[in-house]
Amino acid sequence: MSRTLHSDDASAVVPYFRPAAFTFLRALARHNDREWFKPRKAQYEAELREPMLAVVRRINAAMEEFAPQYVRPAEKELFRIYRDTRFASDKRPYKTHVAAWWRHEGMQKTSGAGFYFHVEAKEVLIAAGVYMPEKEQLMAIRHWLLEHHAELRKLLKRPLVRRLYDEMEGNPLVRAPKGFPAEHPGMDLIRCRQWGLSAALPAKAALEKNIAEVAIRYFKAAAPVVDALNRPLIEAFAPKRKIFFGLR
């Protein structure tokens, strides 16, 4: 039977995975239904959820030094294993990976720029940036890039970023978005519909005792890019602090 770990138990969980985690994920891919998963939920907790939470806690501790505004309790950063199938043609109830997302304080769970860590049976994915922004967020970043395209380009070309990550994933429009000057020097960035950095590592990286430290290195390298992309969103969309009698 599944149980919730107490704090002493949680601190004893190692921040990496065992081969049994991949065995479970491969089996889940073959038997993606509730009848198979329900009697094996305790196995999922032990082999995937708890080790993932331990990795996230280790990352959180390091991020307090370079990105504290993205740190929340590990349980809030971890995505659920359950898929949202309400409007999907694919009705399989479970994801075949475990993942966590670090978003900026005060922003919606999946909005804005953030950091992403994902383990599946075939690979480990580490990513950072803005993915699938809402229309208002997309426009805010594009307008910001009119004046700050050179700043973002410089951050993307930093040697460590280029060494660790693939080329930025922009999913660009073919033409300049409506209302933007086609000849603008930052148009290659303005045409983007997302601004994401990602790196795929072999699945066996998740079995190494230093997998959290590896993710930390990638996150720290991308942190200036994430902060820059969040700047126009925080200014435009972050909740404003209420003022009472002239006091904040």
N, C-alpha and C positions, 0 to 999 in steps of 0.2 A: 504494500500500500504506500502511495506517495505521502510524503510529509514535508512540512516546512522546516528548513534548517534553522536552529538557533544560532546566535552570533558566534558562539564558540565553535560550533560545527562548521559554519561558513568560513571561518578563518583557517580551518584545517584543510579545506578543499584546495587542491593544487591549481595554479593558473595556467593550465595547458590541458590538452586532451589525450585520451588513450585511443588505441586502435579500435576499441569497442564502439567509440563514437561514430566512426565511419561505417562500421558494420551495421549499426542501427540505422543510419541515414540511408544506406543502400537498400536495406530491407524496407524502410518506410517508402522509398520510391517505388518499390514493387507492390507494396500492400498499403496504399494510401487510402485507408478507410478507418472509420471509428472502431469497428469491431476488432481490427488488428491492433490499433494504437492503445485503446483503453486499458487492456490488461498489461500493457508494457509501458504505461506512463511513468512508473517508478524508475524504469531503466532510462527513459528519456531524461528524467530529472537528474539522475546520478551521472550519466555519461555526457550529457550535453548542456542542460540548463545550468547546473551548479558550476561546472568548470568554466562555462562562458561568463557567468557572473563573477567568478574569481579573476578572470582575465580583465573584465571591465573594471573591477575595483582596483587592480594594479595600474591600469591605464589612468583611471581617475586620479590616483595619488600623484602620478607624474604630471598630469595636466593641471593640477593646482599651481604648478610653477610657471606654465607658459600659456594656459588657456583656461583659467579658473571659471570664467563666465559660461563655460560649456559643461561644467560638471554638475551632475545630479546623482541621486541614489542609483546604484547599478540596476536595480529592478525597474526603474523608470526608463532607463536607456535601452534595455533589452526588448527586442520585438517579440511578440508572442509567436508560438509555433503554429497557431491557428490562422488559416487564410480567411480573408473576407470574401466570401463567394456570393454575396447578395446580388451583385450585378455582373458577375463573371460567367462566361460560358464554361470555363473550367471549374467544375464543382469539387475537385479534390480538396479535402478539408485541411490538409497539413502542408506546411512548407517543408522542403527537404534541405533546409539549412538553418543555422542559427545566426542571428545578426543583432547588432547594436548600432544606435544612432545617437550622436552627441550634437544637440542643437543649442543655439544661443539662448541664454536665460531670457525669459519673457516672450519668446516667440513660440508659435505653434509647433507641435511635435515634429512634423516633417517639413516645415517651411524654413526658408532662409538657407544660409550656407552652414554646413556642419561637417562632421567626421563620421565615417561608416566603417564597420568591421564585420566580416561575414565569413563563416566557415561552412563549407559543404564537402561532400565526399570527393569532389574532383579538384577543388582549389580553395585557397584562402584569398579573399578579396579585401583590399584596403583602399578606401576612397575618401575624397574630401572635395567640398565645393557645393554648388547649387544644382539640384536635379529637379526637373519638372516643376519649376516655379509657377505660382499662380499668375494670372495676367497682370495684376497690379505690381507684383514683385518683379516680373520680367521687365515691365516698363520702367520701374524705378532704377533697376540696374543699368538698363540701356541708357537712360538719361544721365546717370552718373558717369558712364563710360565716355560720354561726349567730352568731358573735361579730364577724366582720369584714366583713359585708355593706356597711356604710356606707363602710368604707375602699375597697373595690373600686368602689362606686358613684361615689365622689368621683374616683377615678382615671379611670374611664370618661367622666366629664363634664368632664375638663380640656379647655379650649378647643382646643388643638392636636389632641388625639385626635379630638374631634368634627368638626374641620375636615378632617382628612385621611381619616378612616375612615367607613364606613357604620355604621349602628346595630349593636350587638353581635349576633352570630349565636348564639343560645342553644339552638335546637331544643328548646324547653321541653316538659315533661310537662304534661298538662291539669290534673292535680291534684298536691297536695303528695306528694313521695315518701314511701313507707311509713316510719313512725317519726319523721317531722318534723312539728312543729306547723303546722297549716294557716294559722294567723293570724300567723305570724312576720313581722315587718316586712321581712325579706329574702327572702321566699318567691319573689318574681319571679326572683331570682338563683339560689336553691336549686333551683327546678324545672328549671333548665337542664340539658341533657345535654352541652353544650359551652359554652365561653366564648371566642368568637373575634372578632377584628377583621379586616376585609379591605377592600381597595380595588382596584378594577379600573381600569387605565389603558389608553389606546389602545395598540395593538400598536406603533405608530410610536415610542412612548416608548423602546422597546428599541434603536432606531437612534440615539438621541441620545448624545453623548459623556458626558453627566452622569448616565446611568441609574443607575450605582452610587450616586452622591450622592443621587439621589432616593430610592432604597431605604433608604439610611442615615437620611435624614430621617424616613421612616415608622417604621423600626425604633426609632430613638431616642425618638420620641414614645410608642411602645407599650411600651418597656422597663419602666417601673414597673408596668404591668398584668401583663406576663409574669412579672416577679419576684414580684409578690404572689401570683399563682396557683400559682407553683412552691413557695412557702414551705411549705405543708402537705405537699406531695409529697416535698420534700427531707428534711423531718423524718421522714416515715413510711417512705420507700422508698429513699433514697439509701444506697449501701453504707456501713457503719460502718467507720471506721478501726480496724485491729487495734492492740491495746496489748500491748507486750512488756516485761515486767519493770517495769511502771509508766510506761513511756515511750511517747509517741505517735509 
